[in-house]
């Protein structure tokens, strides 16, 4: 009996008996005790959930039956699955990164010898490149689970606290985005996941019901909004503030005197947020363009001026 056939039959056998001892398996399959131990270790790597117990009545026990379902794929289906998994490997961040690496290993180990040889032969014949992903997004899993669970969150976005409720995740040009309902703006906003540095669970009771909200509909609304070119002049103090408060998400050039210029591309949905951000930097940051951002900053300053007009 080949190893592949033995592993498959061993999987079916332990699923049927649920509890077993190594010596019993060795006798059943007419192999050594050491061979059975190696087989059990390999089945465990492949995802068969086993637990061992010591003592006279010890042995092994299967934890869950649902993980033992065997599915057969054609050669073309196997290649298709492999290419789909391969397309993800260049992402700096994935929502389930550790699980992804485990899946790759299990998938490969579960192939028969001939199929492994063919995968080894063709894996250098195709590749996928993900461009422009310059920042890690370590909180993808938390954002995704909040979207699935219809849960609001407090996030730190470029150092500013925002209360949001994620709709889902999508990737474009190698960057991850999280369309979310913003409770401050009372509208949907598009958040770059690499700009989210902290997450806390919100306890608000009047959360939105976004379970039936279509992610693609929200994406279409948010991504079709106009984009602008950003230019901001910084004093030396402004350069230090910018460096210390956020990661360098926009390109910054610094001259010999320490003055800096920020340049980049921003979405219409970011105008309001960036107005608040640069106002916090006071006279150490001067927004040159876009004029829409300048206008928003002026409007907010007038509101603040009116708020304190009557105070001594």
N, C-alpha and C positions, 0 to 999 in steps of 0.2 A: 504494500500500500504506500503510495507517495505521500509526502508530507502534507501537500495541499489538500488531498482527499482526507487524510487523517484529521487535520485541523477542522475541516468542515464537519466531519462526522462527530468529532469530539465536541464541537459547539452544539450540535443537535442533541447529543447524548446528555450533556450536563444541563441543558435547558429542560430536558424531560425529567431527569431525576432530582434536580434542584440542589440536593445535598450529596456529597461524594467524598471519597478519600483517594489519595494519590495511588495507593497500592491497588485499589479496586480498578482504577482507570488503567493502570499498567497491565493488569491481568486481562481486562476487557479488550484492550487494543494490542496485546501481545508485544509490548515494548518495555524498555527499562523505566524504572522510577525517575531517573534523571531526565529521560526524554519527555515524560509526561510533565515534569516541572517546567522544562523549557517551553513545551507547548502551551501550558497554562499562562506562562509569562507573556508569550506572544499573543494569545487571545486577549489578555488583559490590555496590552498595548493597542490592540485592534478595537477595543471598546467594550469587551465583555465584562460586566461588572461583577467581580468576584471578591469575596471576603473570606479570610482564613481564620480558623479557631484552633487553639492549642489544647493539649490534654488528651486523655484516653479516648474521649468521644469527639475529638476535634476532626477537622477536615476542611472542606471548602463549601461555600454556599453561593448560589447565584442571587444577586440583589434584585435585579429587574429583568423581567422577561422581554420588555418592549425593545431593549437595545440589542436583542439577539436575532432580530429579523434579518434574514439573508435576502439580498436583492441581486439578481443577475442582470448584467448589462452586456450589450453587444460590443464588438470591437469599436465600432464608430461611436457608440454612446460613451464608452470609456475614454476615448480620445477627446470627446466633447467636454466631459467633466474635467479632464486634466487641463484642457486649454482654459476653461472657465476659472479654475483655481489659479492657473499660471498668470492670468491677467491681473490678479490682485497683488502679486508679490512685490511690485514696484511702489505700491502706496507706502508712504512713510508711516501712516496711521490707518488702522482698521478698527471698526467697532468691537470686533471680537478677535483681537490679534493672537492671543495665546491659543484660542480655540482653532483659529485658522491653521496655525502651525501643526496642531495636533491632527486636524483633518487631513492635511497633506501627508503626514506620516502614516496615518491609518489607511488612507486610500492606497498609497503606494505598497504598503506591506500586505494588503489584502489581494493584490494582483497575483496571478499565477506567474510562473517563471518566464513563459514565452511573452506574456503581455508586458512584464517588467522590461524585458529586453527591447521590445518595440518602443515603449515609452522612453527608455534611455536613448534609443536611436533617434527619435524624432524631437526630443525636447530641446535640442540645439538647432532646430529648424524653424522655430517660431518664437517670437517674443513680443511683448507689449511695452511701450514706453509711456510713462505718465509724466507730463511736462509741468513745470512751474510750481511743483509742490515744494516750497522752501521751508515750511514750518510744520512741526508736529502738532497733532490734535489729540492729546492724551485722554480727553474726556468724551470721546465718541460713544463709548458703550453706555455711559451714564445718560447722555442726551437721548440716545436711541431708546433706552429702557423707559425714560420719562415720557417719550412720545407714545410708546406702546401702552404704557400704564395710564395715559391721559393725566399726567401729574405736572403741576406748575413747579418752577424752580427759581431760585435766586442765583444769578450768574454774575461773575465779575468779567465785564467786557471792556478790554483796554483799560482796566483798572477802575471802571465805573460799575456800580451795582445796578442790575436790572432784574425785574421780576418778569419772567416769561413763561410761556407754555409751549414746548416744542411740538411741531406737527410731524416732523420726520427728519431724515438726512438725505442729502444728495451730493454728488461729487461732480465737479466741472473743472476741466483743465488741471486736474490733479489736486484741487483744493476741496475740502469738505465744507458744506454749508448746512445750517440748521434753520429753516423757516420756522418762525415762532410767533405766537401772539404776544405782544408787548403790553403789559397792563398799564404802563406809564403813558404810552402813546395811544392806547386803546385801538390798536390796529396791528396787522401782521407786519413783521419786519424780517429782514434777511440777515442772519448773523454768521460771520466767518468763524468756523469752529476753532481754528488755530489762534483766534483772538480771545477765546474764553479760557481764563486761567483758573477759575474756581467755580464750584457748584455746591449749592445747599438746597435741601428740600424746603419748599414753601409750605406754610401751614394754612394758607388762605382757604376759606370754606366756599367761596363763590367762584370756583374755578370754571373755566370754559369746558364745554363738552365738544372735544375735537375728534372723537372716535370715528365719526363718519366723514370727517373733512378730507377731501382728496388732495394729497400732497402735490400732484402735478398741476392741479388748478392753482394752488397757492404759488408754486414755483413760476408758473406762467405770468401771474400778476406781478410778482416781485422782480423777476429777471427782465421783464420788458420795459421796466422803468429806465429813464435816461441815465447815461453815465457822464461823468464830468472829469476833467483833468484838475488835479489838486496841486496847488503851489502855496507853500507857507514859509515865510521868512522867520528865522529864529535868532534871538540874541544868544551870546555864549551861555547865559543862564538858562535860556529856553532850550538850548541843545542838551544841557545837563538834565533839565527836568524831563525832556522827552526820552532820553536814554534811561533814566532811572525809573520812570513810571510805566513804560510799556516796552515790549520788544520792538525791534525796528521793522514794522510791517510795511512802511513806505520807504522809498529810497531817500537817503539824506546825504547831502554833500556839505562838507565843512571846510571853510577857507582857513588861511594861515592865522587869522585873528580869532578864530573860534566861532564865527558866525555860521549858521547853517541854513540850508534850504531843503524843505521836504517836497518831494514830487511823487505823484502816483495817480491812480485812477480810482474814483469812488462812485458808488451808486447813488441814485436819487434817494433811496431809503436811508442812506447814512448821513444826509445833510443835517438833520435835526440833532442826531447824536454827536457829530463832530463839532457842531456849533457849541454845544455844552462843554465838550472836551477842551477846545481851544480857548474858550472864555476863562476856564480855570487857570490857564497859563498866563493870564493878564497881559501886560505889555511886553512880555517876552516872546509872544508869537503873533505874527501879523499874517492873516490869510489874504493872499493876493488874488487867487482864483480857486474855484469858480465864483462868479458874482452871486450866484444863488446862495452859496454858503456865507459870503460876506453879508448879504441881505438878511439872512437868518440870524447871524450874530448881532447885527444892528437892532433887529426887532427884539431879541432877548434882552439886550442892554437897555433899551427903552422901557421894557416891562420892569426891569430891576430898578431903573431910575424912578419910575412912577411909584414903585413899592416903597421907596425910602424918601420920597420927595418931602413929606411932611414931618420927617424926623430930624431932630437937631443933631 
